[in-house]
Amino acid sequence: MIVDSLKNSEKYITLHKDFELVFNYINTHNLIDMECGRHELRENEVFFNLQEYETKSVQKLEAHKKYIDIQVVVKGEEFMGYTNIDTTTVNETYNEEKDVMFLEGKVDKLKADNKTFLIFYPQDAHMPALCIDKPSVVKKAIFKILY
C-alpha cells in the first residue's frame, strides 16, 4: 500500500505502465463536478468508479486479484482501514466477475482526504468508507488498473 500527497503523484508513475495515465487524468480533470458511475480510460484495463456515499463505523475488509486500486477522495474525508492480506482470513470467497473477496482481520487506519491518494495492490486488504467522528458524505474516485 502507498499513501501520499497528490502533489507527489509524479514520483509514482514509473511503478506501473498505466499510473501516468491515471495521475494525469486526476490532475487535469475536475472530478468533483463529474457524475457518479463508471468512467473508462482504457476499456476494461483502466477505469474508475466515482461514488458518493455516507461513511459508516463498520465496513467490510476487501481485496482484489486482477486490479490495483488508486483511491482519491474528491469531497469530504474518511478513515481507510488497511492490512496485508496474509494477516486475514477469508470471509466470502473470491468473486472473479466482481474481482473482490471479503476478509476478516485487524486493520490499522489512516485518514484520506482530497489532498491524498492511496494505492492498493492485490496483497493490500482495505476497508474503505469509515467515518472519522460521525457519518459524513464523501465523494471518491476509485481507479482500477489491470495488474
C-alpha positions in Angstrom: 0.0 0.0 0.0 1.1 3.5 -0.8 -0.3 6.7 0.6 1.0 10.1 -0.3 0.0 13.7 -1.2 -1.4 14.2 -4.7 1.3 16.9 -5.3 3.8 14.0 -5.2 1.9 11.8 -7.7 4.5 12.2 -10.5 7.0 10.2 -8.3 5.0 7.1 -8.7 4.3 6.9 -12.5 7.2 4.5 -13.1 5.7 1.9 -10.8 3.2 0.7 -13.4 2.7 1.4 -17.1 -0.7 2.9 -16.5 0.0 5.1 -13.4 0.9 8.1 -15.6 -2.4 7.9 -17.4 -4.3 7.8 -14.1 -2.4 10.5 -12.4 -2.6 12.8 -15.5 -6.3 12.3 -15.5 -6.6 13.1 -11.8 -4.5 16.2 -12.2 -6.3 17.5 -15.3 -10.0 16.8 -14.6 -12.4 18.3 -12.2 -13.7 15.0 -10.5 -15.9 16.8 -8.1 -18.3 18.0 -10.8 -18.4 14.7 -12.7 -21.4 12.4 -12.5 -21.1 9.3 -10.3 -20.7 6.0 -12.1 -18.1 4.1 -14.2 -15.8 6.1 -16.4 -13.5 4.3 -18.9 -10.0 5.4 -19.6 -9.0 2.2 -21.5 -11.8 -0.3 -21.8 -11.6 -3.0 -19.0 -7.9 -2.2 -18.4 -8.1 1.3 -16.8 -11.3 2.8 -15.5 -12.7 4.5 -12.4 -15.9 4.4 -10.4 -17.0 7.7 -9.0 -19.1 7.2 -5.9 -20.9 9.3 -3.4 -21.8 7.7 -0.1 -22.1 8.2 3.7 -19.3 6.9 5.8 -20.0 4.2 8.4 -18.4 3.0 11.6 -18.0 -0.6 10.2 -17.4 -1.8 6.7 -16.2 -5.0 5.0 -12.5 -5.7 4.6 -11.8 -6.4 0.9 -9.1 -7.3 -1.5 -8.7 -7.7 -5.3 -6.7 -10.0 -7.5 -7.0 -8.5 -11.0 -6.8 -4.8 -10.4 -4.8 -2.3 -8.5 -6.8 0.5 -6.8 -5.8 4.1 -6.8 -8.3 5.8 -4.5 -8.8 9.6 -4.3 -11.3 11.3 -2.0 -12.8 14.2 -4.0 -15.0 15.6 -1.3 -15.0 15.0 2.4 -12.8 12.8 4.4 -12.8 9.2 5.7 -10.7 6.7 7.6 -9.4 3.8 5.5 -8.5 0.6 7.2 -5.7 -1.5 5.7 -3.6 -4.6 6.4 -1.6 -7.2 4.5 -3.8 -9.9 3.1 -1.6 -12.5 4.8 -2.9 -11.4 8.2 -6.5 -12.0 7.3 -8.9 -14.9 6.9 -11.4 -15.2 4.0 -15.0 -14.4 5.0 -16.5 -14.5 1.5 -14.7 -16.3 -1.3 -13.3 -14.5 -4.3 -15.8 -13.4 -6.9 -13.9 -13.4 -10.2 -16.6 -11.4 -12.0 -16.5 -8.5 -9.5 -12.8 -9.0 -8.6 -13.4 -8.9 -4.9 -13.1 -11.1 -1.9 -14.1 -10.2 1.6 -11.9 -10.9 4.6 -11.7 -10.7 8.3 -8.8 -9.3 10.3 -7.4 -6.4 12.3 -6.7 -3.2 10.4 -4.8 0.0 11.0 -6.4 3.2 10.0 -5.4 6.3 8.2 -7.2 9.4 7.1 -7.9 10.0 3.4 -9.0 13.4 2.1 -8.9 15.4 -1.1 -5.1 16.1 -0.8 -4.1 12.4 -0.8 -4.1 9.3 -2.9 -3.9 5.6 -1.8 -2.6 2.8 -3.9 -3.8 -0.8 -3.0 -2.1 -3.7 -4.7 -3.6 -7.2 -4.6 -1.8 -8.0 -1.3 -3.3 -5.0 0.4 -6.6 -5.6 2.1 -8.5 -2.5 2.7 -11.7 -1.3 4.5 -12.9 1.9 2.8 -15.5 4.5 3.8 -15.1 4.5 7.6 -16.4 7.6 9.4 -13.9 9.7 11.4 -16.1 11.2 14.1 -19.6 10.8 12.8 -21.1 9.7 9.5 -20.5 12.2 6.7 -20.9 12.4 2.9 -17.8 11.5 0.8 -17.3 11.6 -2.9 -14.5 9.3 -4.1 -12.9 8.1 -7.3 -11.7 4.5 -7.3 -9.3 4.0 -10.3 -8.9 0.3 -11.3 -5.7 -0.6 -13.2 -5.3 -4.1 -14.6 -2.5 -5.8 -12.6 
